[in-house]
Amino acid sequence: MEPIRVLHEDVIMNPGGIETLLMNTYRHIDRSLVQFDFMVHRPEEGFHEKEINELGGRVYHTMPFNPLHHRAYKNSIVKVFEEHPEYKVLHAHADLSGWPLKYAAKCGVPTRIVHSHNCAPSMSLKYFFFQYEKLWMKNYCTDMFMCSTPAGEWLFGKKTVESGKVRFIKNGVETDRYRFNEKVRAEVRRELNAGDKLVFCHVGRFMAQKNHKFLLQIFSEIHKKNSNTMLIMAGIGELKEECERLASELGISDSAKFLGIRGDIERLLQGADLFLLPSLWEGLPLTVVEAQSAGLPVVMSDVITKEVILTKGVKTPSLTDSAEKWAQTALELCTAYKRYDCRKEIIDAGFDICSTAKFLQDFYIERTMRALHSENK
């Protein structure tokens, strides 16, 4: 018997929180029962596509969302559904998922999941389109998922979340993969030429949400207080060059390392001493779950949901605090914190990927069987 096929919708399969969760889930489902395929809205090949193909998945590239070329965007999406009627489940993850959900409904896809991964974005043209889609998105989905309560309330409304209609899907990680390992730590630190420095780590796309300018200001203050320090940043994005210039202006270019796309985040976390995340908004950052799984202390902004605090090594200063105060908090936590194996706490909190994958696998199978039974009546 062929596995059922589930279509996931996203912007592009490059490293990011959503994409990491999808790939973690994909690796841990029983692929003899369920296969993942992906509909992305960028023409270029994403970082994860090679692995997706190796695992038996397909990737369909549609037009990017553009209100000036909406007909072409619509036609490229509808074409996927019309040419592949085998899909009984669409799982939508992109911010602007309303249109794919609408077209899936019109093409007869019986299960249409909208999954909220984020909170309110910054003011931009995209923000206004997103607000518009929110008005009618619930009309075209059959199921609502959220990565956190704030993410659910942002997309679906507080009353809908409180009614129990929105399922909380935890951003699971491969806890064994992130388990602290002294040997790996030594290898990574040699690769980074870190020596005996305190290494601060950040993982995230260079975009307004992640607040990299403040991150660099924080590290500048850390470096003033303790010159035997290093900041490593993994990720790409439209603000990367601007941040590189700021690092130069702050005089920290030699100590602030821009590492680009990395496929070994679990290794980088082994080599670090503390994880920094001063984001302006988040749904539930997978990177913080990963950092805690690796036994790292974390300093993250107070706007991030407390649902991501799974261990005792997390501090949440305010975004209104000065960079100097953030730096002091980070250095004090580094001194006071003793790294330990946090896996049991992560697993007990339900953030192991095996739990997430099992729930989703069973959900997809049940919905597909229901749809096939209905068709055969």
Secondary structure, DSSP 4 states (H G I P E B T S, - for coil): -PPEEEEEEES--SSSHHHHHHHHHHHHS-TTTEEEEEEES-SSPPTTHHHHHHTT--EEE-PPP-GGGHHHHHHHHHHHHHH-TT--EEEE-STT-HHHHHHHHHTT-SEEEEEE---PPPSSHHHHHHHHHHHHGGGT-SEEEESSHHHHHHHH-HHHHHTT-EEE----B-HHHH---HHHHHHHHHHTT-TT-EEEEEE--SSGGG-HHHHHHHHHHHHHH-SSEEEEEEB--TTHHHHHHHHHHTT-TTTEEEEES-S-HHHHHHH-SEEEE--S--SS-HHHHHHHHTT--EEE-TTS-GGG--SS-EE---TTS-HHHHHHHHHHHHHH------HHHHHHTT-BHHHHHHHHHHHHHHHHHHHHHHHT-
